Amino acid sequence: MIERLSGRVVYANDWMTVREDRVVHASGAHGIYGYVDKADFALVIPRTPTGFWMVQEHRYPVGERRWSFPQGGWPAGASGDAEALARAELAEEAGLTAGRITHLGRLDVAHGMSTQGMQVFLAEDLQEGEPRREETEADMVHRHVTEAEFVGMITGGRLLDSGSLAAYALYLHRPDRAA
């Protein structure tokens, strides 16, 4: 167990806080632990009888466009429960409304460096509409892929979003799935 002795905020904005804590490790050694404190987000798997809806956008930290399932957090000053967030992200990014939404679980995003987790939802009985993207998502596109195309995106190295891959594992191993 690591014991926190003190802590300070190194940096903060509307989306995250970077913290640095002075700690004592189980061995008795003193050290510093830096981490990102960030609210959970919702990730939605929009499932159709033949596949999934995906979104693609430029991701600044990696400098490239990436495919993923729709996902995101509440904007600064907004809040609500995880299901409401999942429904909002689905409509905003892909223009979809779910007739049925099921919570599949919560996963840590990067438990060695962040407090953030993701709430994973399966959205079914989808109705198509127009996306209502934020200004920062102007370059986003969405499209339907068959399940075979989706698996090909994974094996071909075109789906690199760890959250989407972990969410797909939850989807494949959900309790109601026939063996």
Number of C-alpha atoms within 10 A of each C-alpha: 7 14 13 15 12 10 14 11 14 13 11 12 8 9 12 14 17 17 17 17 18 15 18 17 13 10 8 10 9 15 13 14 16 17 18 21 17 16 15 19 20 25 28 30 26 24 21 16 9 10 15 19 22 22 17 19 16 15 11 8 6 8 8 9 13 16 20 22 25 25 25 19 20 20 10 9 6 7 11 8 9 20 18 13 21 29 21 21 26 28 21 21 24 25 18 24 21 19 10 10 19 14 14 18 14 17 17 15 17 14 12 11 13 19 15 17 18 22 21 28 25 21 23 19 14 18 11 11 12 11 17 17 16 11 7 7 14 11 11 18 14 18 10 17 17 15 15 11 14 18 14 13 15 14 11 11 9 15 19 15 13 12 20 21 15 15 24 16 11 18 19 13 13 12 10 8 8 7 6
